[in-house]
Each structure stands twice: as structure tokens, then as C-alpha cells.
Amino acid sequence: MNNYKCFHELIRKQIQSYRLQHSYTQEHMAELLHISARSYFDQEHGKYGFSSITLAYFLLMLSAEEVMSLLGEVRTVLEGRDRNEDF
């Protein structure tokens, strides 16, 4: 799996987890992310990736600590992937 796919999968899971933790419907998450409900459904199920603007809206929903935690996970995934590609 390349870096883009690893990143995409991590973000998809984080957004879905956030939605479930807050008991939001997919329609409500779509509203919060300023996208259509259909687009959210497709993105949450991995059909398409989240756009940078959608990711920005998601980051604005998080506390500073949650943003830092997510960035740490992104770093771990991408740096770990880069090291594995060397072999």
C-alpha cells in the first residue's frame, strides 16, 4: 500500500470513528464537513478520498490535543511506511 493509500485509510477511519463516538449520522457529518450526504457516504466507505478542504473542516472540529494526536498518527504511518519501502 503506498503512502497516499495509507494516509487515506487513516483519515477515513479517524473521521468515521469521530462520527461514531459522537453518535452523529452520516448526514450530520456531511453537514459539518460541508459536503453532500452521498459524498460523505462514498468517502467513509473508501470509494473516494477526502479532499483537503474536507480534512480542514474535520481538523477544525477537533481539540488542539486531538489534532496533535492525529498528526502523530499520520507521522507514524507515513514514516513507518517509508522505512518499510527501503527493504
N, C-alpha and C positions, 0 to 999 in steps of 0.2 A: 504494500500500500504506500503510495507516495505521500509527501508532506501535505499536499493540498487535501487529499482524502482523509488523512489522519486529523488535520485541523477541522475539516468539515464535520467529521463524525463527532469530535469532541464538542464542538459548538452545538450541534444538533442535540446531543444528549444533555448538555447543560441547559439549553432552553426548554427542552421537554421536561427535565427534572424540576426546573423552576416552576413551570406551569402546574405540574402535579403537586408539588409541595404547597402551592398556594390555592389549590383546588380551582384553578381557572379552566374554563372551557377553551377549546381551540379558537373559538370565535372571539372570546375576550382577549386572548393573547394576540390574535391578529390585530385587534383594535389597538392594543398597547404598542404593538410594533409597527403600526401604520401600514399594514398590508391587508390584502383580502383574505378572507377565511380559507378560500380554496388554496391560495398561495401558501398560507401557513401550513395547512394540512399536507400539501405536497412536500414542503421543506422539512417538516417534522418527520415525515416518513422517508426522507432521504432521496426523493426524486430530484430535487434541486438543492443547491446550496443557498444559505442565507446571504443576502447582499451586505455590503459594508455598511450601508445606512441602517439596515435592519439590525445588524450587530451593534451599531452605535446606540440605537434605541434600547436594545437589550441591556447594554452596559449602563445606561442611564437609570435603569430600573434597579440596579444592584447598589448595595452599600459600597463604600470605598474598600472595606475589607474583602467583600465578595469579589470585587473587580481584581484586587491583588491576588486573591486565591486562584481565580480563573486564569489570570496571566501566568501564574506559576505553573499551572497545569499545562497551559499551552507551551510554555518553555520546555517543560519536562518531556512532553510528547514530541515536540519538534527536535529538540536536541538529542533525545534518545533515538529518534528515527535517523537523524544524521549520522550518529555514531554507528548504528547498525548497518547503514548503507556502505560504510567503509570496508566492511568484511565481505 
